[in-house]
Amino acid sequence: MATTYAVLFPGDEKTWADASPEEKNRVYGLHTEFMRLLTERGHTMTGGAELTQSSQGKVIRGRLDEVSVTDGPYAETVEQLTGFYIVQSDNLDDLVEVCKILGRGEGAIEIRAAAAGPGS
């Protein structure tokens, strides 16, 4: 049975914002190649998105009746979550190999399995 993985892209939002159109097209080309290889090698992408700047997000914190909402980002760090894919695979080692193509354009890539929830 296939496991669901999140392929996460933490990165420096300023670097991407300052990238030339040619550099952005090069990185998008790597994503196209990544998607082709996923399908070719038996993995299934079920979702994903490039995310807007973290400053455009909302952060909700609290417990019970004490909830606050602030403008993003969630954490004041150089790296923020810039995008993700959701992939189903029964071969983590091969998924790691396919994700290496994205390392040539994204820098860091993080792959995490979905935790088994109630009823799983």
Buried (B, 14 or more C-beta within 10 A) or exposed (E): EEBBBBBBBBBBBEEBEEBEEEEEEEBEEBBEBBBEBBEEEEBEBEEBEEBEBBEEBEEEEEEEEEEEEEEBBBEEEEBBBBBBBBBBBEBEEBBBEBBEBBEEBBBEBEBEEEEEEEEE
